Amino acid sequence: MRILTRRRLLTSTASAVPAAGLAAVPVRAADRHRIGHGDVVDALRALPGLRVIEERPGAEPGYRFFVLGLRQPVDHADAGAGTFEQRLTLLHTAADRPTVLFGTGYEVPLTPRRTEPAVLLAGNQLGVEHRFFGTSRPPTLDLTHLTIRQAADDHHRVVRLFRRLYPGAWISTGGSKGGMASVYHRRFHPHDVDGTVAYSAPNNVDDREDSAYVRFLEHVGTAAARDALKAAQRQMLLRRADLVARYQDWAAATGDTFRIVGSADKALETAVLRLPFMFWQNRTTADAAAVPGPDASTDALYTWLEETAALSAYADSTAREYIPYWYQLGTQMGYLSVPTGHLDGLLRYPDAVEPRNLVPREIPMRFDAAAMPDIDRWVRRHADRMLFVNGTQDPSVAESFEPGPYRDARVLWVPGGNHHVTIADLPSADRAQAVTALRRWAMGVRATGARDGR
């Protein structure tokens, strides 16, 4: 499962990396901004429930970038539950090009950057902010409506609405939690799009059985790198008092607090426990040389921990914004376990890595143990026209999605890759296979011999 990182704390950038070295499909210069006989702005304003908030500069040549708001039901099964405005972004090039549906899983970036599939297909791109993240929140936030089905229904309404303007092929994509959201959308609305590319998407099937994550962290990289990380964790907890004091000084200087997690001491232990997971998510074996050794100063330990584990993520000003994330983990998507044997005698909080710690106690949480097995079962039995791109050194995919045989779906691995892999990072043969599949789906062609997953 995706964990807070220093770089764009929670939002994965995996699928938003330009496809270096991969040739994109050319776009016709003529009439690229037109929809029918009118301008794209007029066409957008004509869509029911959609608000054109602004057109922003900075898009690449041939594109226009819009920030939009779509009125969505809080509960798709109960019209009386009210509505909220879901933030969308649109990179428009031409109505006759493919359209990429970009699920973020979190807030939607307000910068005009194309995902890798949009680059490869020279297509339009519609970014969807996940319900109850960023500005996409109702006036009264009831997190019981933050479910994978409700979010999938959000995506379904988006696709149905925008198909009026973009009738061609649709490809969905996302990285990390955004990749998970793309998979969940396909589970409940399998025919909304013509194909899906999910990057670094975790698949925690049974939240009671997390041994895959522990085994992964005990074998990833080199023994020397793993030992260095374990030694650094021990030093941090041995010098807990000094590190906590620094953490508290930082919070006081910035006006931050630790009311949600409980204390700076608990926040520090949480960050230290998650440290190896976050290291392997975002770095490689080569970076292990920079792990502070036993003789490192306390200042060096603190600085490296802050840079690697994003200490600010556990303080209230950031944690408050991501309560919906931790709520989803603790009610449906599940979380992970980490190795702790090397820290015997140094730990104070048995529940330090539980999502419950970052959701205020007044918000009730009840885990739905059937949600993820249902998704996993659908992927194994019915997933079609889906591509999963993972890194072999990414602990997030210690449990990965596995589509069944004989369908037009596959999992491809980047050797030595972390949580930020792209199609461009794949070995040449796999890269060619992925690009061919993506373009075939965008042309509406099914692989020879692939069974229909409907």
Helices and strands as residue ranges (DSSP letters): G 14-16, E 34-35, E 38-39, H 40-45, E 50-56, E 64-73, G 79-81, E 83-92, E 99-103, H 116-121, E 124-128, G 143-145, H 148-162, E 170-175, H 177-188, E 195-199, H 211-217, H 223-238, H 240-254, H 264-282, G 285-290, H 298-309, G 311-314, H 316-319, G 320-322, H 323-328, I 329-333, G 341-343, G 355-358, H 371-382, E 386-391, G 395-397, E 409-414, G 423-425, H 428-442
